[in-house]
Amino acid sequence: MSANELAMTYAALILHDSGVEITAENLKKVASAANVQVKAYWPRLYERILAKNDIEKLVANVGTASAAVAAPAAAAPAAAPAAAAKPAAAAKKEEVKEEEEDTAQFDLFD
């Protein structure tokens, strides 16, 4: 993420949290108050994007996979029977790794 994108993201979050309308002008004001120079098209771009999307939904779905990522997985049902046996083996490996992690004696300050 570029510095311009980051500045506009933080500006939008600040405006939203303050209950102020997210407009290009308000985004510019927040950025200039923070002494951040952004390219002229960023505030207008963010205004358009956030006018079409609910910012609370965007924040709530930050860690979720998008539908575009899930679509290829759904398109390969023929590989499912062969892959069904693999999760059991992977689960055993994960359990072993967890046990090894629990027995490790590591102290950051020693």
NORVEN-V731388 format. One record per residue. N is the residue number from 0. RES is the residue in three letters. OMEGA is omega in degrees with one decimal (999 if undefined). D_CENTER is the distance of its C-alpha to the mean C-alpha in Angstrom with 2 decimals. Layout:
N;RES;OMEGA;D_CENTER
N;RES;OMEGA;D_CENTER
This chain:
0;MET;-178.7;11.14
1;SER;178.7;14.62
2;ALA;178.1;16.24
3;ASN;179.3;16.89
4;GLU;-179.8;13.37
5;LEU;179.0;12.45
6;ALA;-179.7;15.68
7;MET;178.1;15.19
8;THR;178.5;11.80
9;TYR;178.6;13.61
10;ALA;179.2;16.70
11;ALA;178.4;15.27
12;LEU;178.0;13.98
13;ILE;179.6;17.44
14;LEU;-179.6;19.27
15;HIS;-179.0;17.64
16;ASP;179.7;18.32
17;SER;-179.3;21.81
18;GLY;180.0;22.49
19;VAL;179.3;23.29
20;GLU;-179.5;22.89
21;ILE;177.7;20.19
22;THR;178.9;22.49
23;ALA;-179.5;22.76
24;GLU;178.9;25.56
25;ASN;176.5;23.76
26;LEU;177.4;20.76
27;LYS;-179.4;23.48
28;LYS;-179.8;25.24
29;VAL;180.0;22.35
30;ALA;-179.2;21.66
31;SER;176.3;25.41
32;ALA;178.2;25.85
33;ALA;-178.3;23.48
34;ASN;178.4;25.52
35;VAL;177.0;22.73
36;GLN;178.2;23.98
37;VAL;177.7;21.74
38;LYS;-170.4;23.00
39;ALA;-175.6;24.67
40;TYR;-175.8;22.57
41;TRP;-178.8;19.16
42;PRO;-179.9;20.12
43;ARG;178.6;21.62
44;LEU;179.4;18.73
45;TYR;177.0;16.29
46;GLU;-179.7;19.10
47;ARG;-179.1;19.48
48;ILE;-176.2;15.89
49;LEU;174.1;15.65
50;ALA;-178.6;19.19
51;LYS;-175.7;18.27
52;ASN;175.8;15.13
53;ASP;-175.5;15.04
54;ILE;178.8;12.72
55;GLU;176.8;12.89
56;LYS;178.5;11.75
57;LEU;179.4;8.68
58;VAL;-178.6;7.90
59;ALA;-175.8;9.19
60;ASN;-177.4;7.30
61;VAL;-175.1;3.59
62;GLY;-177.2;4.96
63;THR;178.8;7.61
64;ALA;179.1;9.23
65;SER;179.0;10.48
66;ALA;179.3;14.26
67;ALA;179.0;14.86
68;VAL;-177.4;13.85
69;ALA;-177.1;15.90
70;ALA;178.8;18.85
71;PRO;178.6;20.28
72;ALA;179.4;20.36
73;ALA;-177.3;22.32
74;ALA;-176.9;24.64
75;ALA;-179.8;26.05
76;PRO;-179.9;27.96
77;ALA;-179.2;30.95
78;ALA;-176.0;29.24
79;ALA;-179.2;28.47
80;PRO;-179.9;31.91
81;ALA;-178.3;31.81
82;ALA;-177.7;28.35
83;ALA;-179.8;29.39
84;ALA;-176.8;31.48
85;LYS;-178.4;28.81
86;PRO;179.6;26.62
87;ALA;178.5;29.67
88;ALA;179.5;30.24
89;ALA;179.5;26.63
90;ALA;178.3;26.83
91;LYS;179.5;30.00
92;LYS;179.5;28.49
93;GLU;179.2;25.59
94;GLU;179.3;28.27
95;VAL;179.5;30.28
96;LYS;179.6;27.45
97;GLU;178.5;26.71
98;GLU;178.9;30.42
99;GLU;179.6;30.63
100;GLU;-179.5;27.84
101;ASP;-177.2;29.71
102;THR;-179.2;32.94
103;ALA;178.0;31.66
104;GLN;-178.4;33.13
105;PHE;176.7;30.98
106;ASP;-175.8;31.37
107;LEU;-173.2;29.51
108;PHE;175.7;32.53
109;ASP;999;35.37
